[in-house]
Amino acid sequence: MKIIGAFLIAMLVIMGIAAATVEQVKITSPQDGARFTTDDIVKIRSQVSGTNDGPMFVRMLIDGNRVYTSNWKATAGMHTITVEAADNSYFTNAMSVTVTITVNPSPNSK
């Protein structure tokens, strides 16, 4: 599959359609070390930038599990949030960034 993918990228470049190249992945919210309670919704926001006009693929993981929401109702404990971006859907050239947050039980919980 890697050979086919490399061939397709080479063909796109020859045809004048350049594949995207990820240059930066940044989590803008929450900040590393942020603290929340179980009453909070953790709003995860990121910025991804790159060169060329080709597609970029982005995925988000919480504690190593892929998630499909950016507004997360967290459980108590420490959690690692990772955002990865790549120039291909197999994430073979991925860049990533990680933050760790702490979620405490709500003072309102019984």
C-alpha positions in Angstrom: 0.0 0.0 0.0 2.9 2.4 0.7 4.2 1.9 -2.8 0.8 2.6 -4.3 0.5 5.7 -2.1 3.9 7.0 -3.0 3.2 6.4 -6.7 -0.1 8.3 -6.5 1.7 11.3 -4.8 4.4 11.2 -7.4 1.8 11.3 -10.2 -0.1 14.2 -8.5 3.2 16.2 -8.3 4.0 15.4 -12.0 0.5 16.5 -13.0 0.9 19.7 -11.1 -1.3 18.8 -8.1 0.9 18.9 -5.1 0.1 16.9 -2.0 -0.3 18.8 1.2 2.5 18.9 3.7 1.7 19.4 7.3 3.9 22.1 8.9 2.2 22.7 12.3 -0.3 21.1 14.6 -1.3 23.0 17.7 -3.9 22.5 20.4 -5.3 26.0 21.3 -7.7 24.7 24.0 -7.4 23.3 26.6 -4.0 24.3 27.7 -1.6 21.6 29.0 -2.2 21.1 32.7 -5.7 22.6 32.7 -8.1 21.4 35.4 -11.8 20.8 35.0 -14.6 19.2 37.0 -17.0 16.5 35.8 -19.7 19.2 35.4 -17.6 20.9 32.7 -17.7 20.3 28.9 -14.0 20.3 27.7 -13.9 22.2 24.4 -11.0 20.9 22.3 -9.8 23.3 19.7 -6.8 22.9 17.4 -5.0 24.6 14.5 -3.4 22.7 11.6 -1.4 24.4 8.9 0.6 23.2 5.9 1.7 23.9 2.4 0.1 23.2 -1.0 -3.6 22.7 -1.6 -3.8 19.0 -1.3 -5.9 17.3 1.4 -4.8 17.1 5.0 -6.3 14.5 7.4 -6.8 15.4 11.0 -7.8 13.1 13.9 -8.3 13.5 17.6 -7.6 11.0 20.3 -8.4 11.0 24.0 -6.4 8.5 26.1 -5.4 6.8 22.8 -9.0 6.3 21.6 -10.2 8.1 18.5 -13.1 10.5 19.2 -15.4 12.4 16.8 -16.4 15.3 18.9 -14.7 18.5 20.1 -17.0 19.1 23.0 -16.2 16.3 25.5 -18.0 15.4 28.7 -15.0 14.1 30.6 -14.9 11.5 33.4 -12.8 12.1 36.5 -9.1 11.4 36.2 -6.1 12.5 34.1 -6.6 12.5 30.4 -4.3 12.9 27.4 -5.6 14.7 24.4 -3.8 14.2 21.1 -4.4 15.9 17.7 -2.7 14.4 14.7 -2.5 15.7 11.2 -1.1 14.0 8.1 -0.8 14.5 4.3 -2.4 11.1 3.7 -5.2 9.0 5.2 -2.8 6.3 6.5 -1.2 8.9 8.9 2.3 7.7 7.8 3.7 11.3 7.7 1.8 12.5 10.8 2.7 15.3 13.1 1.0 15.4 16.5 0.7 17.4 19.7 -0.5 16.3 23.1 -1.8 18.0 26.2 -2.7 16.4 29.6 -5.6 17.6 31.6 -7.0 16.7 35.1 -10.8 16.3 35.7 -11.9 16.3 39.3 -15.2 15.1 40.6 -17.8 17.9 40.7 -18.3 19.4 44.2 -22.1 19.0 43.4 -21.9 15.2 43.0 -23.2 13.1 45.8 
